[in-house]
Amino acid sequence: MNKFFIAVVGLLTVLVVGCNQLTQYSVTEQEINQALAKRNNYAKDLGLPGLADAHIVLSNLTSQIGRQEPNKVTLNGDANVNLTSIFGNQQATLKLTLKALPTFNKEQGAIYLQDMEVVNVEVLPQKMESVMKTITPYLNQSLKAYFNQQPAYVLSEDRSKGEALAKQYAKGIEVKPGEIVIPFVE
């Protein structure tokens, strides 16, 4: 009797997990991080030409999905800044924390990080902090525009059957800790 009960529970578990794969597809933090590493091409020149120019390159992006704030994605990364001004050339690294709202574009089969916002900046070396504070609002606006236009993850029909199904039958997204779930049914 006990073995029969364990077998029935095991069979039901397999059925539920199997049916779950037929009703949704999940994109994990690791998959988002790999896509960001491959697709992130943020490099921008900000400032006043001839007076002060900052060339900024974003790198080392990592995501945390739904962990720090429900329905939000938190990104951590570095912004390497080369500043050219009438006072000479200087370099700094900004350790950034960004937050965004993930959205799904069904036509493109793409997950976007909308309304990106810089929520924390650590400046290295610290002596550059006052200069970088003047650049941060422009960087914030530029990052928001960039991530509104560039997808963080694009579903591919070539990668897996699950992604092909998600691209065809997606009904939106749900943010859960560690993953973005794309349900196929409402």
Secondary structure as a PSIPRED ss2 file (coil, helix, strand):
# PSIPRED VFORMAT (PSIPRED V4.0)

   1 M C   1.000  0.000  0.000
   2 N H   0.000  1.000  0.000
   3 K H   0.000  1.000  0.000
   4 F H   0.000  1.000  0.000
   5 F H   0.000  1.000  0.000
   6 I H   0.000  1.000  0.000
   7 A H   0.000  1.000  0.000
   8 V H   0.000  1.000  0.000
   9 V H   0.000  1.000  0.000
  10 G H   0.000  1.000  0.000
  11 L H   0.000  1.000  0.000
  12 L H   0.000  1.000  0.000
  13 T H   0.000  1.000  0.000
  14 V H   0.000  1.000  0.000
  15 L H   0.000  1.000  0.000
  16 V H   0.000  1.000  0.000
  17 V H   0.000  1.000  0.000
  18 G H   0.000  1.000  0.000
  19 C H   0.000  1.000  0.000
  20 N H   0.000  1.000  0.000
  21 Q H   0.000  1.000  0.000
  22 L H   0.000  1.000  0.000
  23 T H   0.000  1.000  0.000
  24 Q E   0.000  0.000  1.000
  25 Y E   0.000  0.000  1.000
  26 S E   0.000  0.000  1.000
  27 V E   0.000  0.000  1.000
  28 T E   0.000  0.000  1.000
  29 E H   0.000  1.000  0.000
  30 Q H   0.000  1.000  0.000
  31 E H   0.000  1.000  0.000
  32 I H   0.000  1.000  0.000
  33 N H   0.000  1.000  0.000
  34 Q H   0.000  1.000  0.000
  35 A H   0.000  1.000  0.000
  36 L H   0.000  1.000  0.000
  37 A H   0.000  1.000  0.000
  38 K H   0.000  1.000  0.000
  39 R H   0.000  1.000  0.000
  40 N C   1.000  0.000  0.000
  41 N C   1.000  0.000  0.000
  42 Y C   1.000  0.000  0.000
  43 A E   0.000  0.000  1.000
  44 K E   0.000  0.000  1.000
  45 D E   0.000  0.000  1.000
  46 L E   0.000  0.000  1.000
  47 G E   0.000  0.000  1.000
  48 L E   0.000  0.000  1.000
  49 P C   1.000  0.000  0.000
  50 G C   1.000  0.000  0.000
  51 L C   1.000  0.000  0.000
  52 A E   0.000  0.000  1.000
  53 D E   0.000  0.000  1.000
  54 A E   0.000  0.000  1.000
  55 H E   0.000  0.000  1.000
  56 I E   0.000  0.000  1.000
  57 V E   0.000  0.000  1.000
  58 L E   0.000  0.000  1.000
  59 S E   0.000  0.000  1.000
  60 N E   0.000  0.000  1.000
  61 L E   0.000  0.000  1.000
  62 T E   0.000  0.000  1.000
  63 S E   0.000  0.000  1.000
  64 Q E   0.000  0.000  1.000
  65 I E   0.000  0.000  1.000
  66 G C   1.000  0.000  0.000
  67 R C   1.000  0.000  0.000
  68 Q C   1.000  0.000  0.000
  69 E C   1.000  0.000  0.000
  70 P C   1.000  0.000  0.000
  71 N C   1.000  0.000  0.000
  72 K C   1.000  0.000  0.000
  73 V E   0.000  0.000  1.000
  74 T E   0.000  0.000  1.000
  75 L E   0.000  0.000  1.000
  76 N E   0.000  0.000  1.000
  77 G E   0.000  0.000  1.000
  78 D E   0.000  0.000  1.000
  79 A E   0.000  0.000  1.000
  80 N E   0.000  0.000  1.000
  81 V E   0.000  0.000  1.000
  82 N E   0.000  0.000  1.000
  83 L E   0.000  0.000  1.000
  84 T E   0.000  0.000  1.000
  85 S E   0.000  0.000  1.000
  86 I C   1.000  0.000  0.000
  87 F C   1.000  0.000  0.000
  88 G E   0.000  0.000  1.000
  89 N E   0.000  0.000  1.000
  90 Q E   0.000  0.000  1.000
  91 Q E   0.000  0.000  1.000
  92 A E   0.000  0.000  1.000
  93 T E   0.000  0.000  1.000
  94 L E   0.000  0.000  1.000
  95 K E   0.000  0.000  1.000
  96 L E   0.000  0.000  1.000
  97 T E   0.000  0.000  1.000
  98 L E   0.000  0.000  1.000
  99 K E   0.000  0.000  1.000
 100 A E   0.000  0.000  1.000
 101 L E   0.000  0.000  1.000
 102 P E   0.000  0.000  1.000
 103 T E   0.000  0.000  1.000
 104 F E   0.000  0.000  1.000
 105 N E   0.000  0.000  1.000
 106 K C   1.000  0.000  0.000
 107 E C   1.000  0.000  0.000
 108 Q C   1.000  0.000  0.000
 109 G C   1.000  0.000  0.000
 110 A E   0.000  0.000  1.000
 111 I E   0.000  0.000  1.000
 112 Y E   0.000  0.000  1.000
 113 L E   0.000  0.000  1.000
 114 Q E   0.000  0.000  1.000
 115 D E   0.000  0.000  1.000
 116 M E   0.000  0.000  1.000
 117 E E   0.000  0.000  1.000
 118 V E   0.000  0.000  1.000
 119 V E   0.000  0.000  1.000
 120 N E   0.000  0.000  1.000
 121 V E   0.000  0.000  1.000
 122 E E   0.000  0.000  1.000
 123 V E   0.000  0.000  1.000
 124 L E   0.000  0.000  1.000
 125 P C   1.000  0.000  0.000
 126 Q H   0.000  1.000  0.000
 127 K H   0.000  1.000  0.000
 128 M H   0.000  1.000  0.000
 129 E H   0.000  1.000  0.000
 130 S H   0.000  1.000  0.000
 131 V H   0.000  1.000  0.000
 132 M H   0.000  1.000  0.000
 133 K H   0.000  1.000  0.000
 134 T H   0.000  1.000  0.000
 135 I H   0.000  1.000  0.000
 136 T H   0.000  1.000  0.000
 137 P H   0.000  1.000  0.000
 138 Y H   0.000  1.000  0.000
 139 L H   0.000  1.000  0.000
 140 N H   0.000  1.000  0.000
 141 Q H   0.000  1.000  0.000
 142 S H   0.000  1.000  0.000
 143 L H   0.000  1.000  0.000
 144 K H   0.000  1.000  0.000
 145 A H   0.000  1.000  0.000
 146 Y H   0.000  1.000  0.000
 147 F H   0.000  1.000  0.000
 148 N H   0.000  1.000  0.000
 149 Q H   0.000  1.000  0.000
 150 Q C   1.000  0.000  0.000
 151 P C   1.000  0.000  0.000
 152 A C   1.000  0.000  0.000
 153 Y E   0.000  0.000  1.000
 154 V E   0.000  0.000  1.000
 155 L C   1.000  0.000  0.000
 156 S C   1.000  0.000  0.000
 157 E C   1.000  0.000  0.000
 158 D C   1.000  0.000  0.000
 159 R C   1.000  0.000  0.000
 160 S C   1.000  0.000  0.000
 161 K H   0.000  1.000  0.000
 162 G H   0.000  1.000  0.000
 163 E H   0.000  1.000  0.000
 164 A H   0.000  1.000  0.000
 165 L H   0.000  1.000  0.000
 166 A H   0.000  1.000  0.000
 167 K H   0.000  1.000  0.000
 168 Q H   0.000  1.000  0.000
 169 Y H   0.000  1.000  0.000
 170 A C   1.000  0.000  0.000
 171 K C   1.000  0.000  0.000
 172 G C   1.000  0.000  0.000
 173 I C   1.000  0.000  0.000
 174 E E   0.000  0.000  1.000
 175 V E   0.000  0.000  1.000
 176 K E   0.000  0.000  1.000
 177 P C   1.000  0.000  0.000
 178 G C   1.000  0.000  0.000
 179 E E   0.000  0.000  1.000
 180 I E   0.000  0.000  1.000
 181 V E   0.000  0.000  1.000
 182 I E   0.000  0.000  1.000
 183 P E   0.000  0.000  1.000
 184 F C   1.000  0.000  0.000
 185 V C   1.000  0.000  0.000
 186 E C   1.000  0.000  0.000
